[in-house]
Amino acid sequence: MPVQHTFCRICEAACGLAVEFDNEGSLVTVSPNESHVASKGYACLKGLKAQDFRDSPDRITEPMKRVDGKLVAISWEQALSEIGTQLKQLKASEGGDAIGMYMGNPISMSFLPPVLSHAFIKSFDSHKLYHTGSQDCNNKFVVAERMYGSAQIQPFPDVDNSQFIIAIGSNPVISKMSFISLPHSSKRFKALVARGGRVVWLNPRKTETAKQVGEHFFIRPDTDVFFMLGFLHELIVQQGVDEGRVESQMLGWITIKQAVKDWSPERVEQVTHIAANTLREWVTQYIAADGASIYSSTGVNQGSHGSLAFWLQEVINAVSGNLDKRGGTLVGTGIFDVSKFNRFDPAKPLQKFRLGDIPLVMDTVPAGC
Ligand code: SF4
């Protein structure tokens, strides 16, 4: 039977799929593409059930217009013409900001839709492009802009070569690790442990991942930023800072040292409920490891101090010499360097949403606005 190779468009992982058709051209099965260079035969249920989306009786395949309270199908020509006319009128009478657009997850992970969405909204002189990032990861974009010069520069743990990973608020078996898209995550972490490495899951909940591999430690919800402060404090105490790298590649170290000086593991323990000696032991092992990292995800991103916590995490990985190091954290450039299109200019005044004085992130408005 003919097989067509494609990829799943639902999330950022873009898993490779093999779609089998019968001789009449009807879809028979969707399976993971074993030879896909990135996903290596992995795909989750959502991608593997793609035909159910396609064949669902609820699927909308043509534009629908509400007429006298009822939805009726209309042609694409009619839909585009009527919507275009109304948008033009709206801009003329109310100004461009009366027009908003929401960019959901699957199209955000695609290539052209984000580019065209920005262009579409700018063509009306509107600032109202809303984006899913504000639900669970804008903190990472904000920090990356200021630390690395672009929201698109997101270091990720080199899981296959690491000796020690502390992962906070993350559940890779279920999510596949956002911003990394790690196929077969359980297998990869088990391999890390099998070669003598260590993985610690810090989470207020014993996750599906923690039940399969590594060590799980509870942390009091929303106290991750204090854990990071304590970790950095102890990294300095145990002389785990790569002074040469800090001197040659980083700015602001004196300020950071000052900021963490009062956050001893004992003080942090009172807030996080992670024993001071446990934290100390992790820092010792983190320093001794030839390639280690702290990684955090949704549980931290959605916390009250998501940006601060993530910033501290990146500081720890950087000043310890683990940034851009085999087994530490790496930065992929992809087929082409997207960050070049998206440089952060600190001199440019931040655009803000008119209510609440809320700054935009990557020219997008938080969806909650
Ligand atoms: S992880 Fe699942 S939803 Fe995401 S791209 Fe892969 S198959 Fe699709």
Residues whose N, C-alpha, C, O or C-beta is under 5 A from the ligand:
A	BS01	SF4	C8 I10 C11 A13 A14 C15 A43 C44 K46 G47
